[in-house]
Amino acid sequence: MAFVHATVLRDEVVQLLKPVPGRRLVDATLGGGGHAEALLAAGAEVIGVDRDPSAIAAARARLAGSERFRALEGRAGELESLLGSLNLLPVDGVLLDLGVSSPQLDTPERGFSFQAEGPLDMRMGREGETAAELIRRLSESELTAVLREIGEEPFARPIARALKQDLPTTTVQAVASVKRAVPRKAWPSKVHVATRTFQALRIAVNDELGELDRVLASLPRLLRVGGRAAVIAFHSLEDRAVKQAFRALEGRCTCPPGLPVCACGAQGTFRVLTRRAVQASDAEVGQNPRARSARLRAVERVA
């Protein structure tokens, strides 16, 4: 299957990252290369990073005509060491488009989808344990915590119990475990009953929240003064982490209201560019329903 992915909030990303000639930008979740293509079209140099070798191959083929593009296989949380080893730091911009891409979701062999049969894998890269191995390794209480805290699944405990009893190795088997654990009358009407479970397992398998925390913490060392970071999140926990990290970088005063002078010593080196998350327009959502949950936030390094 070709690695073709609909680019979410393309114009908004370009507007925020200002990809003019002479600026070096990093697309740390390269995917199909749609955002990278837009940034290159505006004249910037683009370094694309992705842990999925299929995405790297597809982006290289798509953007082969540009001398200002290079692709590197790696994880977003490793940007500092990856770029530092190639003397590419600091940079003028970093983009993160979080979550799973359409080609990953739509390829049964990858094991991301509850709508098609495939191995219960869910790995975005070539290393690490699969979702089936994760279920086998975790205790029932640990698996419950994953489903409750990451997936925000109200039936986390019975689902974890069923998964531990069944130890599924395919997506269809995992779906059957979830259906058996959740009372039929409690199945959601608008989404599949296994949606939150599969999302939680995918995020845990790929340590997506950890990767996000690591790249957010490295922004002061990645960006030069005037550099910008933009993050597109699709999950509430990810968007909350981005919002809190950006506020911390900005150094907002945390003193109780009413103090005549700031006593907490807040002094940030970043400026938040998006006071409210940017969302996809109705027109974009009409063309790409998966854009509905996208939330874009950005910051600029000012000192």
KAZI-V933813 format. One record per residue. SS is DSSP state (H for helix, E for strand, - for the rest). PSI is psi in whole degrees, -180 to 180 (999 if undefined). BURIAL is I if it has 16 or more other C-alpha atoms within 10 Angstrom, else O. Layout:
BEGIN
ss: (SS	SS)
psi: (PSI	PSI)
burial: (BURIAL	BURIAL)
END
This chain:
BEGIN
ss: (-	-	-	-	-	-	-	-	-	H	H	H	H	H	H	H	H	-	-	-	-	-	-	E	E	E	E	-	-	-	-	-	-	H	H	H	H	H	H	H	H	-	-	-	E	E	E	E	E	E	-	-	H	H	H	H	H	H	H	H	H	H	-	-	-	-	-	-	E	E	E	E	E	-	-	H	H	H	H	H	H	H	H	H	-	-	-	-	-	-	E	E	E	E	E	E	E	-	-	-	-	H	H	H	H	H	-	H	H	H	-	-	-	-	-	-	-	-	E	-	-	-	-	-	-	-	-	-	-	-	H	H	H	H	H	H	H	-	-	H	H	H	H	H	H	H	H	H	H	H	-	-	-	-	-	H	H	H	H	H	H	H	H	H	H	H	-	-	-	E	H	H	H	H	H	H	H	H	H	H	H	-	-	H	H	H	-	-	-	-	-	-	-	-	H	H	H	H	H	H	H	H	H	H	H	-	-	H	H	H	H	H	H	H	H	H	H	H	H	H	H	H	E	E	E	E	E	E	E	E	E	E	E	-	-	H	H	H	H	H	H	H	H	H	H	H	H	H	H	H	-	-	-	-	-	-	-	-	-	-	-	-	-	-	-	-	-	-	-	E	E	E	-	-	-	-	-	E	-	-	-	H	H	H	H	H	H	-	H	H	H	H	H	-	E	E	E	E	E	E	E	-	-)
psi: (134	146	84	123	131	127	120	137	41	-54	-38	-38	-45	-44	-39	-37	-13	67	67	162	139	-13	138	117	148	120	98	-6	72	-43	-134	-4	12	-47	-42	-41	-42	-39	-38	-39	-27	-3	-3	163	136	130	119	133	135	147	-12	113	-27	-40	-42	-47	-42	-42	-39	-41	-41	-37	21	-24	-7	128	-8	14	138	148	137	133	125	177	148	-37	-11	13	-44	-48	-38	-49	-35	-38	-20	11	43	6	151	170	171	-8	149	132	135	122	95	169	-170	146	161	-45	-37	-45	-36	2	105	-34	-17	-20	21	-25	139	1	-5	149	136	174	145	78	-77	8	134	-26	-159	-5	168	175	153	173	-38	-41	-34	-45	-42	-38	-41	148	168	-40	-38	-41	-37	-44	-41	-48	-36	-47	-38	-45	-12	41	118	-23	36	-45	-52	-33	-44	-41	-44	-41	-39	-34	-41	-29	62	147	-6	162	-41	-41	-40	-41	-42	-38	-44	-46	-37	-29	-25	125	137	-38	-14	0	135	149	-26	-18	161	145	-23	3	-53	-36	-48	-38	-44	-44	-42	-45	-39	-44	-41	4	46	-37	-37	-43	-43	-47	-41	-42	-36	-40	-25	-5	-41	-24	-17	-38	139	167	130	-10	155	151	136	135	128	118	148	-8	141	-38	-39	-46	-39	-41	-41	-46	-46	-40	-41	-39	-40	-41	-36	-23	44	144	133	13	152	145	143	-17	132	-32	149	128	-7	-10	25	128	94	164	9	159	127	128	-17	95	-32	146	139	133	160	147	164	-37	-43	-42	-37	-36	-31	91	-26	-13	-11	-39	5	137	120	127	153	151	160	135	125	-9	999)
burial: (O	O	I	I	O	I	I	I	I	I	O	O	I	I	O	I	I	I	I	I	O	O	I	I	I	I	I	I	I	I	I	I	I	I	I	I	I	I	I	I	O	O	I	I	I	I	I	I	I	I	I	I	I	I	I	I	O	I	I	I	O	O	I	O	O	O	O	O	I	I	I	I	I	I	I	I	I	I	I	I	O	I	I	O	O	O	O	O	I	I	I	I	I	I	I	I	I	I	I	I	I	O	I	I	I	I	I	I	I	I	I	I	I	I	I	I	I	I	I	I	I	I	I	I	I	O	O	O	O	I	I	I	I	I	I	I	O	O	O	I	O	O	I	I	I	I	I	I	O	I	I	I	I	O	I	I	I	I	I	I	I	I	I	I	O	O	I	I	I	I	I	I	I	I	I	I	I	I	I	O	I	I	O	O	O	O	O	O	O	O	O	O	I	I	I	I	I	I	I	I	I	I	I	I	I	I	O	I	I	O	O	I	I	I	I	I	O	O	I	I	O	I	I	I	O	O	I	I	I	I	I	I	I	I	I	O	O	I	I	O	I	I	I	O	O	I	I	I	I	I	I	O	I	O	O	O	O	O	O	O	O	O	O	O	O	O	O	I	O	I	I	I	I	O	O	O	I	I	I	I	O	O	O	I	I	O	O	O	O	I	I	I	O	I	I	I	I	I	I	I	I	O	O)
END
